Structure formats: C-alpha cells, structure tokens
Amino acid sequence: MQRVICIHPDDSMLVALADLAPGDVVTWNDENILVSTPVKTKHKLARRAFAEGDLLSMYGVVVGKATQPIRKGEAVTTENLAHHAAEVEIGESKPYTWTPPDVADLAEATFDGVVRADGRVGTANYWLIFPLVFCENRNVEHLRNALERPLGYATDDLAALTLSLLGEDMAAFEAPAKPVVRPFPNLDGVRVITHNGGCGGTRADARSLCKVLSSYADHPNVAGITVFSLGCQNAQIGMFKDALARQNPHFDKPVLMYEQQQWDSEEAMMKAVLQDTLAHLKDANKVTRRPMPLSHLKIGVKCGGSDGFSGISANPAMGYVSDMVVAVGGSSILAEFPELCGVEANLIERCVQDEDKRRFLGMMRDFEQRALAVGTHFADNPSPGNIRDGLITDAMKSAGAAKKGGTSPIVSVLDYAEQTDKPGLSLLCTPGGDVESVTGIVASGANVVLFSTGLGTPTGNPIVPVLKISSNTRVATKLKDLIDFDCGPIIEGTPLPQVARGLFDMVVATAGGKYTCKADRLQQYDFIFWKRDISL
C-alpha cells in the first residue's frame, strides 16, 4: 500500500496515508524521504527543509507560513505552521477554458421530479410549518405531533425502551404495531422549522429571517405553508408577506397564517390550524412525480467534520459530480466563504463575468473585515476536530474544500439566500457553520445537497435531502446510520471518476424519490438562518 501521497507536483508536503514513525523511509515517485518525527495518518510531512518565514503549499497554493525551522521529513503541525493566504487582486486574465466530463450517455436520462404550476421542478413534495418568532415554536411542535404519526410520517421512537427501563410489562408493546396507511401517499411529509429568531434582535435580522423563510415557502419542494405568529414581534406578518412578494411576485401556493394574540384561546386556534391544514393536504396530495430531464437538478455542495482526506477523496468526487450536473445543463452551488480563503485567485479566474469577480472579492474582504471587527479571523475557522485530523490552517482546509466546486466556469456570485437562476456553478456567501450554510444553500434553490465529512455528522434539512459522503471507509462503516456514500475507495486507488459516477447515480435516485437519505430516515431536519453577527 502507498504510505504517502502528493496532491500537486509543486506541493511542499506529503500526506500520510498511514501512521509513520521516525526512521521510516517513504517514497513518492523517485523521491525518498527519511521520516524524522511521528506523523499521524492524514497529517503532513515536509518534502524538504524550510526556514522560519518560508511559505508552504498544498493543492498547488500557499496554505501556511513556517513559524520555526522545519526539517525534511518532519511532521507539519500547528507548532511550526501558521495560516497564511496570498493577497489577491483582480488583474488581466485569460478567458477560462473548461473541458467538461463526458456525459453523452446521460442525454436522455431523467429523474422523477415534482413539477409545480410554474414549471419549476422539485425533488420532494412537503407541507411546511414554521413560526415567524421563536415564541411560537411550541405551537409548531404541537401541530407536528398532531400530524406526523397519524399521517404515517413518524419513525420508531424510544418510548417502548423507556417503559422497559422503568420495569413496565412489555407484552403489550412487543407485538408488531399495525403500520399506518398514509392517507396522502403523494405527500412526502409534513416538515417543520423552528428557530430562535424573529424578535429581540435587529430589524435587519428579522428581515433576513423573513427572506430565508420566504425562500423556503417558494421552494419547489414545498406544496404549501402553515405559519404561526405571536403578533408583537419584529418579524411581522406584513414583513413576511413583503419578503414573499419580492421572492416571487407570482406566488400562488396555499398560505395559512395564524396570529395567536388575535385568538381568545390557544386551544381554539390550534383546532382551527389543524382542521385547515388537513383540508389543504388533500390538494397537496394531488401532485404526482413525472420524468424530468437532469437539467432540472440543482445541487449544493458542503463539507463539515472534515479531515485530512476530505480534499483528496470526497470533495474532489463531489466536484466531479458538480461538473457532471453542469455538463447536463443543471446548477451547482459552492458555499462557505471562510473556507475559500487562499483559493480566491483560482475562483476569480473561473468567473465568466468581471462583475462577479469584483463581487466575490468584495464579499470575501467584507466578511473578513467584519470578523476582524469582533476579534476573530478566518484563521480561526478550523475546528479542533479538523486540526486533530490534519487540517491545521484555514488555507489548507480551504484548498481542499474548494475541490467540491469542481472545475466548471462560475456563472454567478450570490449573497446569502439569493436565488440561483442560471445553469452552471454559482458561489454563495455563507459562513462555514454546517447548518447555517446548508440552510442558505437550500434558500438559494438547491434541490439536493451533497455534504462531505471525514469525521461524521447527522446534519440534514427540513425540505431538501442532504446526502452525507464520507472521505474514508472507517467512518462510513462506523457511522453507517449517518453516511450515505463512501469515497474511501479513492484513497485505496479506485479511480475518482468511477467513484464519482456512483455518487452521481445516487443523486439522481435521491432526486427521483427512489433513495431516502440517512438524514431523512433519522428525521434530522436542521435549520439555522445566518444572523449577520460573525459566525465562522
């Protein structure tokens, strides 16, 4: 087995594919290196000696600066390397050329999509329930409890185990429960959003929340909405209606809205909510899936719980899938601006429009300045888990994270929750936080999200399937209830295009309702909108 790998010919470091001990000799091509310190799997060792202040590179870009001398064969760690990213300016650039992957065999391929009245295509059919303010979270949960199990959408819970642990007689619980026949078989579920916003913050945050919620209401995966309001909060019903009108002036889905302070009792309001929602579910059930071209795919790519293999296996595989989606006429969204620090030059080169080059660089600089204003920096982005598993600087993490976006041209640069309306790859300004980022990717229109992880995460979304892709087989095996697809074989030598094609096929199956992602099986429906406080 190969014990090290060099990602780019010009890289300063090799990546350890197995634990290395002092005295080991590793070989890459014709280069022999004597290991001088212990190097853990996924971590890096120096290909040559470096002096203090020297710049080190991976993926062909600068990812750090030596804080002390580093010997050839020595482990590169947080003790001897600090984050460093080259300054970027927009200058003269050559037209970007791209060779797309061969997708000739997909010319007639389809997925079974959910088609809305305006022609937009979703990958699911949900009724969505949410509050405009956190005070109404309890009522949202009450409505969900009243609907999920009777309608056949709830999964097994731990109630029977609780009774057994309390010493109760389990005879009545051990008989197989009679399965609930779903009365609305064409409705994929009743999904809810709860959040901590809508009041007590700034008006700007309330408007941002309404913008995101209106994007979810308008998403083609949503058939209609039930909305709770208290009445006195910042995120007023009028503010939400205005956001919905800006989102889609021709919005025509059912909207059921209830303001609690206008009712004499909560019980009376909840009975009306339940009755009205059930009546509208009958109409939502009339929608059926039908074959649609793959050009209607809109994927988002995200990473979280990343490790030293993410940028070698899972992220490049997702990038290849992104390129395939673009090649068949679909859309892809690359987010997480703090995790693009250090690769701006490559991304600017790929922007089709000069305006997008300026917008991307301006957004990156603005984000960084707001981080500095509150005493933090992009360099603080890698988590302790990232660092333990080999991602020791933000630029190093970014260089691997950017691989999720493949190599296709960039057709637009978007702010948080701004809609993608062009086929091709878009850059979306979000923080790196898992749920805030996925929330924004879905608000921008993604109908399937690909999420790579080296350490494991249960992250999901209320209205869009989130496929979890592991960078290594150990995590895929250990956390098989969380992981949908294993890219570990790439580390073992399986060609990346072969693995990526398997992942692409899973995306198509998921979009067509033929595969249920693990996050949905676990009812992992996460939602956190990005308040414009700094969140890295």
NUDRENDO-789989 format. One line per 4 residues: for each residue x, y, z of C-alpha. Coordinates in nm, 2 decimals, m for minus. Example, Ala and Ser with C-alpha at 12.3 -4.5 7.8 and 13.67 -1.06 7.14 Angstrom:
BEGIN
1.23/m0.45/0.78 ~ 1.37/m0.11/0.71
//
This chain:
BEGIN
0.00/0.00/0.00 ~ 0.12/0.35/m0.08 ~ 0.20/0.52/0.25 ~ 0.21/0.88/0.13
0.05/1.09/m0.14 ~ 0.15/1.42/m0.31 ~ m0.16/1.61/m0.42 ~ 0.01/1.86/m0.66
0.36/1.83/m0.80 ~ 0.46/2.17/m0.65 ~ 0.34/2.09/m0.30 ~ 0.57/2.14/m0.01
0.42/1.85/0.19 ~ 0.32/1.49/0.15 ~ 0.00/1.35/0.31 ~ 0.05/1.04/0.53
m0.19/0.76/0.43 ~ m0.08/0.56/0.74 ~ 0.09/0.63/1.07 ~ 0.46/0.70/1.02
0.74/0.66/1.27 ~ 1.09/0.81/1.30 ~ 1.33/0.61/1.08 ~ 1.06/0.51/0.82
1.15/0.58/0.47 ~ 0.87/0.69/0.24 ~ 0.88/0.72/m0.14 ~ 0.69/0.93/m0.38
0.78/0.88/m0.74 ~ 1.16/0.87/m0.72 ~ 1.18/1.08/m0.41 ~ 1.29/0.91/m0.08
1.23/1.09/0.25 ~ 1.35/0.98/0.59 ~ 1.08/1.04/0.85 ~ 1.22/1.23/1.14
0.92/1.26/1.37 ~ 0.60/1.07/1.42 ~ 0.34/1.16/1.16 ~ m0.02/1.05/1.21
m0.25/0.93/0.93 ~ m0.40/1.22/0.73 ~ m0.13/1.46/0.86 ~ 0.16/1.61/0.66
0.54/1.58/0.64 ~ 0.78/1.82/0.49 ~ 0.93/1.73/0.15 ~ 1.24/1.95/0.22
1.38/2.17/0.49 ~ 1.21/2.51/0.55 ~ 1.34/2.82/0.73 ~ 1.12/3.03/0.96
0.91/3.26/0.74 ~ 0.91/3.02/0.44 ~ 0.57/2.97/0.27 ~ 0.44/2.61/0.23
0.19/2.50/m0.03 ~ m0.07/2.22/m0.09 ~ m0.30/2.17/m0.38 ~ m0.06/2.40/m0.56
m0.15/2.71/m0.35 ~ 0.01/2.86/m0.04 ~ m0.16/2.73/0.28 ~ 0.08/2.84/0.56
0.39/3.01/0.68 ~ 0.66/2.83/0.88 ~ 0.68/2.98/1.24 ~ 1.01/2.80/1.30
1.26/2.59/1.10 ~ 1.11/2.26/0.97 ~ 1.33/1.97/0.88 ~ 1.28/1.75/0.58
1.07/1.45/0.69 ~ 0.93/1.63/0.99 ~ 0.56/1.65/1.07 ~ 0.40/1.98/0.98
0.18/2.09/1.28 ~ 0.02/2.38/1.44 ~ 0.35/2.42/1.63 ~ 0.55/2.50/1.32
0.30/2.63/1.07 ~ 0.05/2.92/1.08 ~ m0.23/3.02/0.84 ~ m0.12/3.23/0.55
m0.30/3.31/0.23 ~ m0.17/3.51/m0.06 ~ m0.32/3.86/m0.13 ~ m0.54/3.86/m0.43
m0.61/4.14/m0.68 ~ m0.82/4.14/m0.99 ~ m0.59/4.19/m1.29 ~ m0.57/4.09/m1.65
m0.69/3.73/m1.70 ~ m0.72/3.50/m1.99 ~ m1.06/3.35/m2.09 ~ m1.12/3.04/m1.88
m1.14/2.72/m2.07 ~ m1.31/2.41/m1.94 ~ m1.33/2.05/m2.06 ~ m1.65/1.91/m1.92
m1.68/1.54/m1.83 ~ m1.82/1.31/m2.10 ~ m2.20/1.29/m2.02 ~ m2.31/1.17/m2.37
m2.48/0.86/m2.22 ~ m2.70/1.09/m2.00 ~ m2.86/1.28/m2.29 ~ m3.19/1.11/m2.24
m3.17/1.04/m1.87 ~ m3.44/1.16/m1.63 ~ m3.54/1.17/m1.27 ~ m3.90/1.15/m1.13
m3.95/1.52/m1.03 ~ m4.23/1.71/m0.86 ~ m4.34/1.97/m1.11 ~ m4.51/2.29/m0.98
m4.76/2.50/m1.17 ~ m4.50/2.75/m1.28 ~ m4.28/2.47/m1.43 ~ m4.02/2.46/m1.16
m3.91/2.11/m1.05 ~ m3.86/1.98/m0.70 ~ m3.72/1.66/m0.56 ~ m3.99/1.61/m0.29
m4.35/1.72/m0.20 ~ m4.38/1.86/0.15 ~ m4.62/2.07/0.35 ~ m4.41/2.32/0.56
m4.49/2.46/0.90 ~ m4.29/2.74/1.07 ~ m4.32/3.03/1.31 ~ m4.22/3.39/1.24
m4.09/3.41/1.60 ~ m3.94/3.17/1.85 ~ m4.24/3.22/2.09 ~ m4.44/3.00/1.86
m4.20/2.71/1.84 ~ m4.42/2.52/2.09 ~ m4.73/2.55/1.87 ~ m4.53/2.44/1.57
m4.42/2.13/1.76 ~ m4.78/2.06/1.88 ~ m4.90/2.07/1.52 ~ m4.62/1.84/1.41
m4.71/1.59/1.68 ~ m5.08/1.61/1.58 ~ m4.99/1.53/1.22 ~ m4.68/1.31/1.18
m4.78/0.99/1.34 ~ m5.15/0.98/1.24 ~ m5.04/1.05/0.88 ~ m4.77/0.78/0.88
m4.46/1.01/0.87 ~ m4.32/0.94/1.21 ~ m4.04/0.68/1.26 ~ m3.99/0.45/1.55
m3.92/0.63/1.88 ~ m3.77/0.52/2.21 ~ m4.10/0.51/2.41 ~ m4.11/0.13/2.43
m3.75/0.12/2.55 ~ m3.83/0.38/2.82 ~ m4.11/0.17/2.95 ~ m3.88/m0.14/2.96
m3.61/0.05/3.15 ~ m3.88/0.15/3.40 ~ m3.97/m0.22/3.45 ~ m4.31/m0.20/3.29
m4.47/m0.51/3.14 ~ m4.37/m0.50/2.78 ~ m4.61/m0.77/2.65 ~ m4.84/m0.50/2.51
m4.56/m0.33/2.33 ~ m4.38/m0.63/2.18 ~ m4.65/m0.72/1.93 ~ m4.58/m0.56/1.59
m4.76/m0.23/1.56 ~ m5.01/m0.21/1.27 ~ m4.85/0.01/1.00 ~ m5.02/0.34/0.94
m5.15/0.36/0.58 ~ m5.07/0.71/0.46 ~ m5.39/0.89/0.36 ~ m5.18/1.12/0.14
m4.94/0.89/m0.05 ~ m4.82/1.16/m0.29 ~ m4.72/1.39/0.00 ~ m4.37/1.30/0.11
m4.42/1.45/0.46 ~ m4.52/1.73/0.69 ~ m4.20/1.92/0.77 ~ m4.14/2.19/1.04
m3.90/2.46/1.10 ~ m3.82/2.60/1.45 ~ m3.57/2.88/1.52 ~ m3.45/3.13/1.77
m3.52/3.45/1.57 ~ m3.80/3.69/1.49 ~ m3.77/3.92/1.79 ~ m3.52/4.06/2.04
m3.26/4.11/1.76 ~ m3.22/4.37/1.50 ~ m3.47/4.46/1.23 ~ m3.21/4.35/0.98
m3.20/4.00/1.13 ~ m3.59/3.99/1.12 ~ m3.58/4.09/0.75 ~ m3.31/3.83/0.69
m3.52/3.56/0.86 ~ m3.83/3.65/0.66 ~ m3.62/3.64/0.34 ~ m3.50/3.29/0.42
m3.85/3.17/0.52 ~ m4.00/3.31/0.21 ~ m3.73/3.13/0.00 ~ m3.83/2.80/0.17
m4.20/2.87/0.12 ~ m4.14/2.93/m0.25 ~ m3.91/2.63/m0.29 ~ m4.04/2.38/m0.54
m4.02/2.10/m0.28 ~ m4.29/2.28/m0.08 ~ m4.66/2.25/m0.16 ~ m4.79/2.50/0.09
m4.73/2.65/0.43 ~ m4.88/2.69/0.77 ~ m4.73/3.00/0.95 ~ m4.76/3.09/1.32
m4.72/3.45/1.45 ~ m4.75/3.59/1.80 ~ m4.83/3.94/1.70 ~ m4.59/4.18/1.86
m4.26/4.05/1.73 ~ m4.01/4.22/1.49 ~ m4.08/3.97/1.21 ~ m4.44/4.09/1.15
m4.68/3.91/0.91 ~ m4.66/4.21/0.68 ~ m4.28/4.18/0.67 ~ m4.30/3.82/0.57
m4.56/3.89/0.31 ~ m4.34/4.16/0.16 ~ m4.05/3.92/0.15 ~ m4.26/3.66/m0.02
m4.38/3.91/m0.28 ~ m4.02/4.00/m0.35 ~ m3.92/3.64/m0.37 ~ m4.19/3.55/m0.62
m4.44/3.81/m0.73 ~ m4.65/3.53/m0.87 ~ m4.65/3.31/m0.56 ~ m4.97/3.10/m0.57
m4.93/2.83/m0.31 ~ m5.17/2.79/m0.01 ~ m5.06/3.01/0.28 ~ m5.23/2.95/0.62
m5.14/3.22/0.88 ~ m5.24/3.24/1.24 ~ m5.16/3.52/1.49 ~ m5.21/3.40/1.84
m5.28/3.74/2.00 ~ m5.59/3.76/1.78 ~ m5.74/3.45/1.94 ~ m5.93/3.41/2.26
m5.76/3.07/2.34 ~ m5.46/2.87/2.22 ~ m5.68/2.56/2.21 ~ m5.93/2.72/1.97
m5.65/2.84/1.74 ~ m5.48/2.50/1.73 ~ m5.80/2.32/1.64 ~ m5.86/2.57/1.36
m5.50/2.53/1.24 ~ m5.52/2.15/1.24 ~ m5.85/2.15/1.06 ~ m5.74/2.40/0.79
m5.40/2.23/0.73 ~ m5.56/1.88/0.69 ~ m5.80/2.02/0.43 ~ m5.52/2.16/0.22
m5.31/1.84/0.25 ~ m5.57/1.68/0.02 ~ m5.48/1.92/m0.26 ~ m5.11/1.88/m0.19
m5.16/1.51/m0.24 ~ m5.28/1.56/m0.60 ~ m4.92/1.63/m0.72 ~ m4.75/1.32/m0.87
m4.39/1.27/m0.99 ~ m4.31/1.25/m1.35 ~ m3.99/1.20/m1.55 ~ m3.79/1.52/m1.59
m3.45/1.60/m1.77 ~ m3.14/1.60/m1.55 ~ m3.10/1.97/m1.64 ~ m3.35/2.04/m1.35
m3.10/1.92/m1.09 ~ m2.98/2.20/m0.86 ~ m2.73/2.06/m0.62 ~ m2.54/2.23/m0.33
m2.20/2.11/m0.21 ~ m2.10/2.14/0.15 ~ m1.84/1.99/0.38 ~ m1.84/1.95/0.76
m1.64/1.75/1.02 ~ m1.37/1.75/0.75 ~ m1.04/1.55/0.78 ~ m0.71/1.53/0.61
m0.86/1.30/0.34 ~ m1.16/1.52/0.26 ~ m0.97/1.72/0.00 ~ m0.83/1.41/m0.16
m1.14/1.18/m0.19 ~ m1.49/1.31/m0.10 ~ m1.45/1.67/m0.21 ~ m1.30/1.60/m0.55
m1.56/1.33/m0.61 ~ m1.83/1.59/m0.53 ~ m1.66/1.83/m0.76 ~ m1.67/1.58/m1.04
m2.04/1.53/m0.98 ~ m2.08/1.91/m0.98 ~ m1.91/1.92/m1.32 ~ m2.14/1.64/m1.44
m2.45/1.83/m1.33 ~ m2.33/2.15/m1.50 ~ m2.25/1.94/m1.81 ~ m2.61/1.81/m1.84
m2.75/2.17/m1.80 ~ m2.81/2.17/m1.43 ~ m2.69/2.40/m1.15 ~ m2.44/2.37/m0.86
m2.38/2.59/m0.56 ~ m2.05/2.62/m0.38 ~ m2.08/2.80/m0.04 ~ m1.87/2.86/0.28
m1.67/3.18/0.20 ~ m1.44/3.14/0.51 ~ m1.34/2.81/0.35 ~ m1.24/2.96/0.02
m0.97/3.18/0.18 ~ m0.65/3.12/m0.01 ~ m0.81/2.99/m0.33 ~ m0.96/3.32/m0.44
m0.73/3.36/m0.74 ~ m0.84/3.03/m0.89 ~ m1.21/3.11/m0.84 ~ m1.17/3.46/m0.98
m1.01/3.32/m1.29 ~ m1.31/3.09/m1.34 ~ m1.57/3.37/m1.32 ~ m1.74/3.44/m1.65
m1.83/3.80/m1.58 ~ m1.59/4.07/m1.45 ~ m1.87/4.19/m1.22 ~ m1.88/3.86/m1.04
m1.50/3.87/m0.99 ~ m1.54/4.21/m0.82 ~ m1.84/4.10/m0.62 ~ m1.67/3.78/m0.50
m1.36/3.95/m0.39 ~ m1.56/4.23/m0.23 ~ m1.77/3.99/m0.03 ~ m1.47/3.80/0.09
m1.30/4.11/0.21 ~ m1.61/4.24/0.38 ~ m1.67/3.91/0.55 ~ m1.31/3.91/0.68
m1.33/4.27/0.80 ~ m1.64/4.20/1.00 ~ m1.46/3.90/1.15 ~ m1.17/4.12/1.25
m1.40/4.38/1.40 ~ m1.52/4.13/1.66 ~ m1.18/3.99/1.73 ~ m1.16/3.68/1.52
m1.03/3.58/1.17 ~ m1.07/3.33/0.90 ~ m0.77/3.16/1.06 ~ m1.00/3.05/1.35
m1.22/2.85/1.11 ~ m1.07/2.50/1.15 ~ m1.23/2.32/1.44 ~ m1.04/2.11/1.70
m1.17/1.80/1.51 ~ m1.03/1.94/1.18 ~ m0.69/2.01/1.33 ~ m0.67/1.67/1.50
m0.73/1.50/1.17 ~ m0.48/1.70/0.96 ~ m0.64/2.03/0.86 ~ m0.41/2.27/1.06
m0.47/2.60/0.88 ~ m0.77/2.76/0.72 ~ m0.59/2.80/0.39 ~ m0.51/2.43/0.39
m0.87/2.34/0.47 ~ m0.99/2.59/0.20 ~ m0.77/2.44/m0.07 ~ m0.93/2.10/m0.01
m1.28/2.24/0.05 ~ m1.28/2.43/m0.29 ~ m1.25/2.10/m0.47 ~ m1.62/2.05/m0.40
m1.69/2.30/m0.68 ~ m1.52/2.10/m0.95 ~ m1.36/2.29/m1.24 ~ m1.66/2.44/m1.43
m1.69/2.81/m1.50 ~ m1.86/3.03/m1.23 ~ m2.17/3.19/m1.37 ~ m2.28/3.40/m1.07
m2.19/3.51/m0.72 ~ m2.47/3.52/m0.47 ~ m2.53/3.67/m0.13 ~ m2.70/3.46/0.14
m3.04/3.32/0.03 ~ m3.01/3.49/m0.31 ~ m3.16/3.27/m0.58 ~ m2.96/3.09/m0.83
m3.13/3.15/m1.17 ~ m2.87/3.04/m1.41 ~ m2.75/2.69/m1.51 ~ m2.39/2.64/m1.41
m2.18/2.68/m1.09 ~ m2.26/2.97/m0.85 ~ m2.06/3.09/m0.55 ~ m2.28/3.16/m0.24
m2.18/3.37/0.05 ~ m2.24/3.17/0.37 ~ m2.05/3.10/0.69 ~ m1.87/2.77/0.73
m2.11/2.65/1.01 ~ m2.28/2.34/0.89 ~ m2.65/2.42/0.94 ~ m2.63/2.79/0.87
m2.46/2.70/0.54 ~ m2.70/2.43/0.44 ~ m2.99/2.65/0.53 ~ m2.86/2.91/0.29
m2.78/2.67/0.01 ~ m3.14/2.54/0.02 ~ m3.28/2.90/0.04 ~ m3.08/2.97/m0.28
m3.27/2.69/m0.46 ~ m3.07/2.37/m0.43 ~ m3.30/2.06/m0.45 ~ m3.03/1.81/m0.34
m2.74/1.88/m0.11 ~ m2.41/1.68/m0.11 ~ m2.23/1.70/0.23 ~ m1.88/1.55/0.27
m1.74/1.46/0.61 ~ m1.43/1.28/0.74 ~ m1.54/1.26/1.10 ~ m1.92/1.21/1.06
m2.22/1.44/1.11 ~ m2.60/1.39/1.12 ~ m2.68/1.73/0.95 ~ m3.00/1.74/0.75
m3.26/1.99/0.62 ~ m3.64/2.02/0.65 ~ m3.72/2.03/0.28 ~ m3.42/1.91/0.08
m3.24/1.58/0.10 ~ m2.88/1.60/0.23 ~ m2.66/1.32/0.12 ~ m2.36/1.25/0.36
m2.05/1.15/0.18 ~ m1.75/1.01/0.38 ~ m1.39/1.07/0.29 ~ m1.28/0.74/0.44
m1.42/0.39/0.48 ~ m1.36/0.37/0.85 ~ m1.62/0.65/0.92 ~ m1.86/0.51/0.66
m1.85/0.17/0.84 ~ m1.86/0.30/1.19 ~ m2.14/0.56/1.13 ~ m2.33/0.37/0.87
m2.66/0.51/1.00 ~ m2.54/0.86/0.91 ~ m2.33/0.81/0.59 ~ m2.50/0.76/0.25
m2.19/0.72/0.03 ~ m1.83/0.62/0.09 ~ m1.55/0.78/m0.11 ~ m1.28/0.59/0.09
m1.20/0.37/m0.21 ~ m1.04/0.67/m0.38 ~ m0.77/0.66/m0.11 ~ m0.72/0.29/m0.18
m0.66/0.36/m0.55 ~ m1.01/0.33/m0.72 ~ m1.02/0.59/m1.00 ~ m1.20/0.91/m0.89
m1.44/0.92/m1.20 ~ m1.56/0.57/m1.12 ~ m1.64/0.66/m0.76 ~ m1.80/0.99/m0.87
m2.03/0.82/m1.12 ~ m2.17/0.60/m0.84 ~ m2.23/0.92/m0.64 ~ m2.40/1.09/m0.93
m2.63/0.79/m0.97 ~ m2.72/0.82/m0.60 ~ m2.80/1.19/m0.66 ~ m3.04/1.10/m0.94
m3.20/0.83/m0.74 ~ m3.25/1.07/m0.45 ~ m3.39/1.34/m0.67 ~ m3.64/1.09/m0.81
m3.76/0.97/m0.47 ~ m3.61/0.63/m0.52 ~ m3.35/0.67/m0.24 ~ m3.41/0.82/0.11
m3.11/0.99/0.25 ~ m2.99/0.88/0.60 ~ m3.06/1.23/0.75 ~ m3.43/1.20/0.65
m3.45/0.85/0.79 ~ m3.33/0.99/1.12 ~ m3.57/1.29/1.09 ~ m3.27/1.52/1.11
m3.43/1.84/1.00 ~ m3.19/2.12/1.08 ~ m3.25/2.49/1.03 ~ m3.04/2.79/1.14
m3.05/3.11/0.95 ~ m2.74/3.33/0.94 ~ m2.78/3.63/1.15 ~ m2.52/3.88/1.03
m2.33/3.85/1.35 ~ m2.00/3.69/1.27 ~ m2.03/3.32/1.25 ~ m1.73/3.12/1.12
//
